Amino acid sequence: MTKTPSPHGWSRSRQVAKTASRSAPAPAAALQNPPNAKAWELIDAAGCRGLTRGGAQVSNQHCNFLINTGEATADDLEGLGEDVRRRVKETTGVELEWEIRRIGVSGRPTEGRAS
């Protein structure tokens, strides 16, 4: 039996996804909530909302997300996340951990590849 998409089903979902990907930057990374606290509150308290580095920015709407404003590199995103972690530690004493698993070594060629 084959599913037939409804007028408000699959085709609408595809259209929404296409529109969303063109109209708004996608979140790139988030930091974990520490025990008994919310990462976004700590990030906001440290004055990091809207902070930028290269093409990366701490989201103004959801400050526990890092976004690519269009030209961010992996180094921009990782560096911004580290800036946020440092500022939160200095301001609140809480050390935030990355939500994502980072693979590779920033700024270095991958082993086995020509540089």
Helices and strands as residue ranges (DSSP letters): H 10-23, E 27-30, H 39-45, E 52-53, E 56-58, E 65-68, H 74-92
